[in-house]
Amino acid sequence: MPEYNFGHNAELKNAIDYLHREWTYKPVGLVSYGSVSACTRGAQMIKQVVTTLKMTPVFEAVSIPFVHQLIDEEEGLVPTTS
């Protein structure tokens, strides 16, 4: 999920509103991306939403900071050297 105004974006909220009955009591894994914070504030916001709709967010999450540095317009994902 990307961050939009320190929260989740409208497309994600729309998907959750549409499918929440099918996703009741299902685990929710969060993968967020963005700039410095990697959408960690948005991930915290969406945890409150999914918990209210009886979904279960898992404790661990994946946050990808500076995602724009990892994407090349022509080749897609750029491998990192770590």
N, C-alpha and C positions, 0 to 999 in steps of 0.2 A: 504494500500500500504506500502511496506517496503522501506527503504531508501537504495540507492545504489550510492556511491560516491557523497553524498550530493544532490542527485536528485532522480527522479523516476526510476524504474527498466525497463528493456527492454520489459518484458512481458506486463506490463501495457501500454507502448507506442505502442506496436504492436496491442493490443486490441483496443486502441483508433483509431489508423490508419485504422483498418479494419472496425470498426463500426461507425465511426464519422458521416456518412450520416444519419444513423438511429437515432443517438443521437443529431442531430442538434436541437437547441432550447429546449433541455431537461435540467432540473436541475441536478447538480452534487453535491452529498454529499461526503465528503472526510473523510475516516477513515485511520489513519496512525499509524504505530507502529515502535518501534526501541529501541534504548538504551536511553541515556540521553535526546536527543532532540526529540525523538518519531517521527522522519521523518518530522518535521515541515518545514525544508528547502525543502525537496522533495515535500511537499504539496504546497508550494509557487510556485515552478517550474511548477508543473502540472496545477495550476490555469491559468498560462499564456498560456499553450498549449490548454486547453479546451476552454478558452475564444476566442482564435484565430479561433477555429473550430466551433464557434457560439453555444457553450454550456454555461450554466449559473451556475457557482459554487455558492452554498449557503454560507452565511456568516459564520455560525457556522460549526465547524469541531470537530471530535473526535480524540484525540491523546493519544496513550497508550505507556507511557515510560516503559522501563525495562520489555518488554513483555516476555522475556525468563524466568523471575522469576515466571510468571503466568502459565507456561505450564509444565506439568509433562509428561514424555515419556509414562508412563503406563496408567495414568488416564485422561489425557487431561488437561483441564483447572483446575487450583487450585483455590478454593474460597479464597477471601481475607477477612481479618478481619478489617473492618473500621466502 
